[in-house]
């Protein structure tokens, strides 16, 4: 389970179905991805960071030392 994503979703008062619509995937597909059964695509990960106004590190990685994906801005602005 992606606990960070779960927390971000709940803090933004969104249901899984709400986020699924924003990603253009089914609720069932989103559920499996949030639970860690399936993986998000790189495009979906970027969309999620935009939806929650945060970085990929904020949602998917533990620490600041982790590798960044080249070409992506880490700032919140």
Secondary structure as the mmCIF struct_conf table of DSSP 4:
data_model
#
loop_
_struct_conf.conf_type_id
_struct_conf.id
_struct_conf.beg_label_comp_id
_struct_conf.beg_label_asym_id
_struct_conf.beg_label_seq_id
_struct_conf.end_label_comp_id
_struct_conf.end_label_asym_id
_struct_conf.end_label_seq_id
HELX_RH_AL_P HELX_RH_AL_P1 UNK A 3 UNK A 11
TURN_TY1_P TURN_TY1_P1 UNK A 12 UNK A 13
HELX_RH_AL_P HELX_RH_AL_P2 UNK A 16 UNK A 23
TURN_TY1_P TURN_TY1_P2 UNK A 24 UNK A 24
BEND BEND1 UNK A 25 UNK A 25
HELX_RH_AL_P HELX_RH_AL_P3 UNK A 27 UNK A 34
TURN_TY1_P TURN_TY1_P3 UNK A 35 UNK A 36
BEND BEND2 UNK A 37 UNK A 38
HELX_LH_PP_P HELX_LH_PP_P1 UNK A 39 UNK A 41
HELX_RH_AL_P HELX_RH_AL_P4 UNK A 42 UNK A 51
TURN_TY1_P TURN_TY1_P4 UNK A 52 UNK A 53
BEND BEND3 UNK A 54 UNK A 54
HELX_RH_AL_P HELX_RH_AL_P5 UNK A 56 UNK A 60
BEND BEND4 UNK A 62 UNK A 62
TURN_TY1_P TURN_TY1_P5 UNK A 64 UNK A 65
BEND BEND5 UNK A 66 UNK A 66
HELX_LH_PP_P HELX_LH_PP_P2 UNK A 67 UNK A 69
TURN_TY1_P TURN_TY1_P6 UNK A 70 UNK A 71
BEND BEND6 UNK A 75 UNK A 75
#
